[in-house]
C-alpha cells in the first residue's frame, strides 16, 4: 500500500496524519507531496514516518518512479 500525503490539509496536517497512521500500525509506504522544501516540515514528516518526498506537481512518470522506488 502507498499513501500520497499532502502536508497542508484543512483538518489535520500531514505530519499529524502520518503519526496517526504509524500509531495505528500502518505499514503503508508514505510519500509526501509538498510545495515547499521547508526543513521543519520535511524533518517533521520524516520523523513521523514518511518514506519519501516529492515536490508537488511532478510529471506522471516522475511520480511513478518515486512510488515504485518506495515499494
C-alpha positions in Angstrom: 0.0 0.0 0.0 1.1 3.6 -0.8 -0.2 6.8 0.7 0.3 10.1 -1.1 0.2 12.7 1.7 0.0 16.4 1.5 1.4 18.3 4.5 -1.1 21.1 4.4 -4.7 19.9 4.9 -7.7 21.7 6.4 -8.5 19.5 9.5 -5.3 17.6 10.3 -1.9 18.5 8.9 0.1 15.8 7.1 2.6 15.3 9.9 -0.2 14.6 12.4 -1.8 12.2 9.8 1.4 10.4 9.3 1.9 10.0 13.1 -1.6 8.7 13.4 -1.2 6.2 10.6 2.1 4.9 12.1 0.5 4.8 15.6 -2.3 2.6 14.2 0.3 0.2 12.9 0.1 1.1 9.2 3.0 -0.3 7.2 2.0 1.6 4.0 4.8 3.5 2.3 4.1 7.2 2.8 5.1 9.6 0.1 4.8 13.3 1.0 3.8 15.7 -1.8 5.0 19.1 -0.8 5.0 22.5 -2.3 7.9 23.6 -0.2 11.3 22.4 0.9 11.0 24.0 4.4 13.3 22.0 6.5 11.0 22.0 9.5 8.1 20.4 7.5 10.3 17.8 5.9 12.1 16.9 9.1 8.8 16.6 11.0 7.3 14.4 8.3 10.4 12.2 8.2 10.4 11.8 12.0 6.7 11.0 11.9 7.4 8.1 9.5 7.3 9.4 5.9 9.3 7.3 3.4 9.8 9.7 0.5 9.2 13.2 -0.6 8.1 14.7 -4.0 7.8 18.4 -4.9 4.1 18.9 -5.9 3.0 18.6 -9.5 5.7 16.2 -10.8 5.3 14.6 -14.2 3.3 11.4 -14.1 6.4 9.4 -14.9 8.5 11.1 -12.2 5.7 10.4 -9.6 5.5 6.8 -10.8 9.3 6.4 -10.4 9.1 7.7 -6.8 6.2 5.3 -6.0 8.0 2.3 -7.5 11.2 3.2 -5.6 9.3 3.4 -2.3 7.7 0.0 -2.5 
